[in-house]
Amino acid sequence: DLYSLVLLLGISIGVYLCHRTAKDMGVHDHGSIVWDEFIGMWITLMAIPTDSWQWVLAGFLVFRVLDIWKPWPIRWFDRNVHGGMGIMVDDIIAGVISAGLLWGSALYLAG
């Protein structure tokens, strides 16, 4: 669908932009590089009903906790993948895990 296509385009552009920005700044994954968080949150939102602010808030909180704490496997990717993809991949994985957790929660709550 169009959402997935635009997301893939965003990931591709993000890998380039994050690589270039980190190289120009001389710092890997500087805090001012936020394209990766944008993509991770976007992935999180794919699995939840975005017409409910409660689900959007839950998605934001779950994604941010995973992105900050970086539990396995997120931490492994963060430490072992470098360049633009390294900046992006931990947030992509955090987004996928967040989406799965929220989707599972929605199914559980639905009965």
HELIX and SHEET records of a PDB file:
HELIX    1   1 LEU A    2  MET A   25  1                                  24    
HELIX    2   2 TRP A   35  LEU A   45  1                                  11    
HELIX    3   3 TRP A   53  TRP A   69  1                                  17    
HELIX    4   4 ILE A   74  ASN A   80  1                                   7    
HELIX    5   5 GLY A   83  ALA A  110  1                                  28    
END                                                                             
